[in-house]
Amino acid sequence: MSLSNADLVAALEQAKAGLKIAQANLSVLEGGSTPEQIAVNESQVEKAKNDLLNSQIALINTIKDAYTKSDDAIRNYTDLMFNSPRSQNPTLLFQTDFQLQNDILLERVLIENLLSSLNDSITNLNNSNINPSLKIAVDTLTMIQTFLQNLAYAVNKLSANSSISQTTLTLWKTNISNSRTSTDLSMSNLSIAKSTYESAVASLNISNSQLTLIKTGATKNQIKAQVATIEQAKANVDAAVARLSKSMITSPIDGVISNINAKIGQTIQPGNIALSIISYGKYDIESFIPEADIAKVKIGDIATTTLDAYGSDTFFQTEVIKIDPAETLIENVPTYKVTLKFSASSDSRIKSGMTANLDILTSTKNNVLTVPSRSVYNVNGNKFVKLVDSTDQTKFTEIKVMTGTRGVDGYVEIVSGLKDGDKILASPNI
């Protein structure tokens, strides 16, 4: 999806054109000029002048059209809701919130002044005084957009009664909707015409500069300066691309659109869901591991996973791909979010929202000596087991041991202190 970005697209094209012109200027500076090149550049200047003239005419017509649509939207459509709308003291035909009513009445007075100023400015509008009229037109449309938004809010809160019929309310809402559509279109057209005009002005300036350079030749400093101009033009293109990319809304995952709430031309408020997407089955698992165990887990660990939907006999292989460095408090207990991915690229059995049970394999050792964990006890920070005497099984000797990896099966590795075949007490408390 994308936001309205016609002006950003035009700005990007303008930046690309500026880069091409800068590169062409460097080629001209480095290669010198010929009569043919001079003639070509003179024709480019003439074309740029014609483009500028056409863009000026188009912008003038757009400004005049903006006044016509603004005048129609206000004086022919929304003024039906006012008494003395064109005076300095207009009043509404209905009651609404005090602050909202004051805002609407003040905006109507300001709009009347702006419309009058815009009408005066377009009376003698020509190529030499476009910018003042353009500013007034933009200010007028901006004020009208705010005014119509507030007026729509006030009218939408009304209900039919003895003073206002349902037919009247429907007419008012239709008029406001038509006025908003017309005003938004005028603002968009004005933005595009302005961008085209500014691009034409820049192109003419560049064409004139290029022609001057061709005729006069270039110095080393001029070539260096032109190289810098190219770098600046590239930066302008990158900036325009970045601005345009911000208007594009791209899904972070591949999948299928499951629900669309937005419509073309609709205004979406922040926080509202525009559309929903379900992935093609490439799901992740999120698990929160207590701080006592998180030190054992690392990226790349393999986990045996079961899903409650399929029972404990159906296994799925998963792999740890992310460990959050910051804690997440769950019932005031620090935990760390670990993300795992399914090893299979796609599995139709896996659905969003399922409950997973994980056994993460954090360490593996082969051919090691193990004893039951309960047979090892601590004395002053040292670990011991009770060794059964080989000649008299009623006698026991306390043996200091060093332990290693602890398994999930209740056994612990013995690194030193015992050898294979030794008999120990399973429970040292006996």
Phi, psi and omega in degrees: 000163177215151171280168177299118188220027181301321180291326179289323176297316179297321179295323178294315179298322178296318180294320177296319179297320178298322178294316180299318180294319179297319178294321177295321178298321179295318178299320180295316181297319183285328185265351183079178186241151174234163177303324179295319179295320178299317180296319179297316182290328175296321177292327177294323177296316179297319178296319179297323178295316179295319178298319179296318179297317179295320180291327177295316179297316180296320180292319178299315180296323179292320177298315179296320179294324177298320177295316182300314181291323178294315179300319180292317182297322183273303191280337181257338184250303187274339180294347176296345182262007185234157162259135180050053187296332185265006178270180177275357179225063179288158176225153179274153178276002180215169180256141176214189181305143186302310183293319180296319179297316179298319179298315182297315182293319178295317180295324179296321178295315180296321179296320179299318178294319180293319178299320178295317179295320179294321178297318179295321185289329182274352180298317180243034183288129177213186186295341185269345183229040182290315189301316178299316179294323179299317180296316180297320180297316179296316179298320181295312181296322178297315179296320180295321178300316178295316180300314181293326177296313179294319180295320178297320179297318181292316183290324181294342178274352183279155173232151180297140178210194182293337182268328183231121180278164177295326178298318179295316179299317179298319178297314180300314181296321178295317180298317180295317180299315179297321181294320179294318178298315181296318181293316179298320178295319179297318179296319178296314179297321180294320180296318180293316180296321179296315180298319178296319180296313180296323177296320179294320177298314180296320180296320179295317179298317180294318180297318177297316179297319180296319179295319179298316180298319180296319183288324185266344184083171186234146173262172178298320179295324178294321178295316177299319179296323180290324175300318177296324178296322178297317179297321178294319179296321177297319178297323178296321178295314179300318180295320179294321177297318180296317179296320180292322181296332179290342179270355179261132180252112186244135178292137178284351182227158169278143180175201182240132177291123183257340181200137178237119179258338184269152175236156181299129179089353182280147175269123181257126179280149178303139179093344178277147180275122179276316175204163181239146182228135172253134183288171180279017179108003179273074186267156173249162174245134175249127181227144180251116187253133179298156183296335180294335184250346189294331181296338181279341187267140178218163178299134179098349178299141179265141180233142171267125190237139170238152177246135182304329183295335185242003176086175186276357181262354180254119187250146175232135179270133179229167183221139178289124181242346183203138175231117180295133180284338181259150182283158171237122182278124174238112186054044178065017177250125180293127173227168181231127183284127178243130180252132179238150175244150177286137181293326178289136182296328179201137180214113185295344180286337185276127181236156177295138175090358180290155178266130183246148174242129190242138164239104184269124179275107184262341181200146179225131176224140181248151175056050178245158178272127181230154175224161175300138182301327183290346181277350181261132179228161184253138172224113180053041177085354177257154183252137184224159167228162177257114182273130179281132179295134185290337181261333180223101187288000174269355180253146183227146177239133179280118184245129177281133181231162173243127182259161179235237184290137177257127182270168179277355182267007179092005179250155179229145181286138174255114181278321180206158177111334179229163174228163183299131180103343177297145176254133181230164174285131178294330178230115185291350182278351180292000000 
